[in-house]
């Protein structure tokens, strides 16, 4: 598909992969809208890239998703690309009961419910566009999970499955459905958990994922695993138990 001249909405676009995507799409002459929960991060993104349009919405909140949908439809009738990027990653020990599940960052709501609901909301509009796309950002951990982050891995596995089905449902429409599968990426996704665990490998730069996304869309390559995520995706089919034990230190 064409990678220029689009109107693009990126959820979780103020930091990390989302901001790298925004920068990359601005560079090739698109109108880019980002949304996020944190006003300060949105302001910083706008200061860095003046052409960005920023809006404060929490996609984990159904009411905010509705407000986002109506705002985009009313203000950007040429909107044609939805990038479901917003995500959160938490270490959860189920031996503690519900302790680690508490807090205002619900992985199921943000990582899975939001992209499913937003896709359902926007598909009728996107079908009216001559060329359109939904891009879901999943994870290599959708294929081989890390046990300390069980809910995150499960939501990404579900997002992968959802993307496959959505692509099939929309195959006779103008909407192309892409899945970008990053490996560990140097972002604040885990809110510092890697550093607290003493993990020195911060992963690849977000810009690498952004460039892989643009290349995939330009080539109509609908499922792209980036870097080490290719190994996890292949291993999930060829030797899942061995690699599961390897990445979990078993």
Legacy VTK file of the C-alpha trace (Angstrom):
# vtk DataFile Version 3.0
C-alpha trace
ASCII
DATASET POLYDATA
POINTS 250 float
0.000 0.000 0.000
0.997 3.640 -0.270
3.022 4.823 2.721
2.577 8.543 2.063
-0.481 10.771 2.049
-2.322 8.897 4.786
-4.062 10.043 7.953
-2.838 7.795 10.742
-3.951 7.302 14.344
-1.381 5.717 16.690
-2.492 4.654 20.161
0.166 4.932 22.850
1.997 7.221 20.454
3.779 9.558 22.870
6.680 7.256 23.773
8.593 4.176 22.669
7.574 2.327 19.515
4.517 4.568 19.112
6.576 7.759 18.971
9.118 6.119 16.662
6.253 5.152 14.348
4.942 8.715 14.449
8.361 10.101 13.530
8.811 7.606 10.692
5.391 8.277 9.172
5.817 12.041 9.436
9.102 11.673 7.573
7.312 10.143 4.582
4.624 12.842 4.500
1.626 11.559 6.395
-0.745 13.314 8.782
-0.165 11.645 12.158
-2.411 11.732 15.222
-1.214 10.212 18.475
-3.151 9.572 21.650
-2.045 8.583 25.129
-2.931 8.784 28.800
-0.163 11.083 30.008
-0.465 14.759 29.170
3.196 15.480 29.911
4.399 12.840 27.442
2.032 14.140 24.762
3.363 17.665 25.263
6.949 16.401 24.995
6.101 14.551 21.775
4.474 17.665 20.299
7.496 19.761 21.273
9.756 17.286 19.471
7.602 16.925 16.346
5.510 20.046 15.777
3.442 18.499 12.966
2.007 15.863 15.289
-1.593 16.135 16.390
-1.967 14.936 19.975
-5.030 14.022 22.021
-5.334 12.726 25.572
-7.371 9.509 25.619
-7.015 6.381 27.760
-7.805 3.486 25.429
-8.231 1.161 28.415
-11.403 3.116 29.217
-14.456 2.230 27.042
-15.829 5.764 27.375
-12.538 7.231 26.182
-12.512 4.819 23.244
-15.962 6.059 22.282
-14.834 9.680 22.600
-11.731 8.955 20.514
-13.806 7.278 17.807
-16.245 10.176 17.520
-13.482 12.797 17.658
-11.562 11.152 14.811
-14.680 10.694 12.680
-15.756 14.304 13.169
-12.340 15.908 12.684
-10.496 13.591 10.302
-12.840 12.245 7.650
-9.816 11.138 5.608
-8.539 8.921 8.447
-7.442 5.608 6.912
-4.829 3.866 9.101
-5.301 2.665 12.687
-2.178 1.511 14.524
-3.010 -0.371 17.728
0.224 0.144 19.608
-0.705 1.043 23.208
0.465 -1.584 25.647
1.637 -2.292 29.165
3.756 -5.105 30.568
3.716 -6.297 34.179
5.484 -8.986 36.149
2.755 -10.996 37.898
3.242 -13.715 40.516
0.004 -15.653 40.918
1.285 -17.134 44.182
0.474 -13.703 45.646
-3.160 -14.041 44.651
-4.539 -10.850 43.124
-1.850 -8.522 44.537
0.060 -8.027 41.276
-3.149 -7.707 39.269
-4.167 -4.579 41.153
-3.456 -1.057 39.968
-4.621 1.217 37.178
-2.801 -0.583 34.359
-4.882 -3.563 33.304
-3.006 -5.527 30.637
-6.130 -7.208 29.260
-7.946 -3.899 28.831
-5.019 -2.067 27.261
-3.286 -4.798 25.258
-6.294 -6.742 23.976
-9.696 -5.220 24.679
-8.705 -1.804 23.316
-7.419 -2.957 19.895
-10.378 -5.308 19.461
-12.910 -2.599 20.326
-11.197 0.158 18.332
-10.968 -2.114 15.301
-14.685 -2.872 15.545
-15.500 0.818 15.880
-13.380 2.007 12.968
-13.797 -0.814 10.426
-17.076 0.553 8.949
-15.412 3.939 8.394
-12.185 2.428 7.065
-14.153 0.387 4.525
-15.287 3.664 2.947
-11.690 4.666 2.230
-10.052 3.761 -1.077
-7.043 2.361 0.777
-6.934 1.607 4.506
-5.099 -0.451 7.096
-5.174 -1.726 10.644
-1.748 -2.384 12.141
-1.523 -4.415 15.345
1.721 -4.343 17.322
2.069 -7.707 19.036
5.246 -9.303 20.430
7.641 -12.193 19.976
6.345 -13.308 23.379
3.007 -14.075 21.730
4.698 -17.212 20.399
6.940 -18.317 23.307
5.933 -16.784 26.659
8.097 -15.638 29.546
6.544 -16.962 32.737
7.118 -13.869 34.865
4.803 -11.894 32.542
1.977 -14.387 31.971
-0.861 -11.956 31.282
1.163 -9.778 28.913
2.218 -12.830 26.891
-1.345 -14.145 26.827
-2.755 -10.827 25.575
-0.209 -10.699 22.773
-0.947 -14.309 21.795
-4.633 -13.389 21.673
-3.876 -10.276 19.619
-1.980 -12.452 17.113
-4.964 -14.796 16.821
-7.384 -11.871 16.495
-5.259 -10.337 13.745
-5.331 -13.554 11.712
-9.117 -13.719 11.911
-9.612 -10.020 11.223
-7.378 -10.199 8.154
-9.498 -13.030 6.769
-12.786 -11.267 7.520
-11.625 -8.103 5.752
-9.886 -9.729 2.786
-12.572 -8.541 0.349
-12.532 -4.937 1.617
-10.146 -2.026 1.120
-8.642 -2.660 4.592
-5.303 -4.411 4.863
-4.486 -5.936 8.254
-0.859 -6.035 9.369
0.833 -7.555 12.395
4.229 -6.260 13.474
6.000 -8.547 15.939
8.805 -6.765 17.836
11.426 -8.448 20.010
12.560 -6.897 23.293
12.683 -3.171 22.539
14.336 -0.349 24.462
11.217 1.411 25.740
9.561 2.152 29.077
6.927 -0.531 28.435
7.794 -2.495 31.571
8.066 0.641 33.751
11.641 -0.174 34.786
11.101 -3.856 35.638
14.015 -4.989 33.467
16.360 -2.663 35.310
15.098 -3.868 38.693
15.763 -7.463 37.573
19.302 -6.513 36.579
18.603 -7.195 32.887
21.355 -5.418 30.956
20.050 -6.102 27.427
17.569 -3.316 26.756
16.716 -4.619 23.289
16.628 -2.978 19.883
15.846 0.685 19.296
12.202 1.583 18.623
13.193 3.158 15.320
14.121 -0.267 13.955
10.571 -1.482 14.597
9.157 1.663 12.969
11.224 1.226 9.821
10.270 -2.459 9.627
6.613 -1.413 9.864
6.837 1.033 6.979
8.715 -1.483 4.840
6.134 -4.188 5.591
3.229 -1.922 4.670
4.866 -0.754 1.480
5.418 -4.372 0.403
2.034 -5.658 1.667
3.908 -8.055 3.935
1.123 -8.726 6.399
2.999 -10.478 9.239
6.526 -9.336 10.034
8.658 -10.525 12.935
11.502 -8.126 13.682
14.964 -9.275 14.815
14.940 -11.971 17.495
11.147 -12.198 17.285
11.719 -14.174 14.083
13.498 -16.816 16.159
10.620 -17.027 18.653
7.988 -17.304 15.946
9.893 -20.056 14.119
10.754 -21.893 17.333
7.113 -21.939 18.415
6.510 -24.261 15.477
9.729 -26.274 15.420
10.980 -26.663 19.007
8.697 -24.814 21.423
9.586 -26.733 24.602
13.354 -26.308 24.225
13.127 -22.582 23.555
10.520 -22.094 26.289
12.915 -23.631 28.791
15.841 -21.635 27.393
14.246 -18.184 27.626
12.811 -18.942 31.064
16.097 -20.275 32.449
14.652 -23.713 33.205
LINES 1 251
250 0 1 2 3 4 5 6 7 8 9 10 11 12 13 14 15 16 17 18 19 20 21 22 23 24 25 26 27 28 29 30 31 32 33 34 35 36 37 38 39 40 41 42 43 44 45 46 47 48 49 50 51 52 53 54 55 56 57 58 59 60 61 62 63 64 65 66 67 68 69 70 71 72 73 74 75 76 77 78 79 80 81 82 83 84 85 86 87 88 89 90 91 92 93 94 95 96 97 98 99 100 101 102 103 104 105 106 107 108 109 110 111 112 113 114 115 116 117 118 119 120 121 122 123 124 125 126 127 128 129 130 131 132 133 134 135 136 137 138 139 140 141 142 143 144 145 146 147 148 149 150 151 152 153 154 155 156 157 158 159 160 161 162 163 164 165 166 167 168 169 170 171 172 173 174 175 176 177 178 179 180 181 182 183 184 185 186 187 188 189 190 191 192 193 194 195 196 197 198 199 200 201 202 203 204 205 206 207 208 209 210 211 212 213 214 215 216 217 218 219 220 221 222 223 224 225 226 227 228 229 230 231 232 233 234 235 236 237 238 239 240 241 242 243 244 245 246 247 248 249
